[in-house]
């Protein structure tokens, strides 16, 4: 009995280690101030980042759909983007399929950075949320 309990504790501990050692996916634009601040904070806290430059390695509409999942796609739209303002997307948001196509075609329309840790996603520079996902 004791041996089985010890093994279960060991398994539980090793899963925790794997989770904390896993890299955090960090989707960004290197020239973006919010991205640089978020990256600096995460690296200062010892996070291992899997970087993806959204300008050079664009997301497809399918990638975006999978990443967003059941979340509100409108939260992923960058309200500071010229295309967002010109088309008055705040008052007249595009449909989900149209928004995914637009974000895939124009990566600057994606709110940045997108920080993915397991099933958790943090959009933009949210210091408290970023601290919660790091050790």
ZIGILIN-V999860 format. One record per residue. RES is the residue in one letter. PHI is phi in whole degrees, 0 to 359 (* if undefined). PSI is psi as a letter, one per 40 degrees, with the letter a starting at -180 (* if undefined). Layout:
BEGIN
res = [RES | RES]
phi = [PHI | PHI]
psi = [PSI | PSI]
END
This chain:
BEGIN
res = [X | X | X | X | X | X | X | X | X | X | X | X | X | X | X | X | X | X | X | X | X | X | X | X | X | X | X | X | X | X | X | X | X | X | X | X | X | X | X | X | X | X | X | X | X | X | X | X | X | X | X | X | X | X | X | X | X | X | X | X | X | X | X | X | X | X | X | X | X | X | X | X | X | X | X | X | X | X | X | X | X | X | X | X | X | X | X | X | X | X | X | X | X | X | X | X | X | X | X | X | X | X | X | X | X | X | X | X | X | X | X | X | X | X | X | X | X | X | X | X | X | X | X | X | X | X | X | X | X | X | X | X | X | X | X]
phi = [* | 298 | 298 | 297 | 295 | 297 | 296 | 299 | 295 | 296 | 298 | 300 | 296 | 293 | 295 | 297 | 298 | 300 | 297 | 287 | 274 | 295 | 289 | 269 | 286 | 232 | 263 | 207 | 236 | 305 | 275 | 283 | 299 | 298 | 295 | 296 | 295 | 295 | 298 | 300 | 298 | 296 | 293 | 298 | 274 | 86 | 288 | 267 | 252 | 259 | 278 | 221 | 281 | 295 | 283 | 269 | 238 | 293 | 272 | 274 | 300 | 293 | 301 | 297 | 300 | 294 | 295 | 289 | 58 | 275 | 290 | 287 | 299 | 295 | 293 | 273 | 277 | 278 | 292 | 273 | 287 | 301 | 299 | 299 | 289 | 299 | 269 | 50 | 293 | 295 | 274 | 229 | 296 | 290 | 294 | 303 | 301 | 293 | 297 | 297 | 296 | 296 | 294 | 293 | 283 | 231 | 302 | 292 | 280 | 274 | 295 | 234 | 286 | 251 | 247 | 242 | 229 | 66 | 267 | 268 | 233 | 244 | 252 | 72 | 271 | 242 | 306 | 296 | 295 | 293 | 293 | 293 | 268 | 248 | 296]
psi = [d | d | d | d | d | d | d | d | d | d | d | d | d | d | d | d | d | d | d | d | e | i | i | h | h | h | h | i | h | d | e | h | d | d | d | d | d | d | d | d | d | d | d | d | e | e | i | h | h | g | i | h | h | d | d | d | g | i | i | i | d | d | d | d | d | d | d | d | b | e | i | h | d | d | d | e | h | h | e | e | i | d | d | d | d | d | e | f | d | d | d | g | i | i | i | d | d | d | d | d | d | d | d | d | d | g | d | e | e | h | h | i | i | h | h | h | h | b | e | h | h | h | h | a | g | g | d | d | d | d | d | d | e | i | *]
END
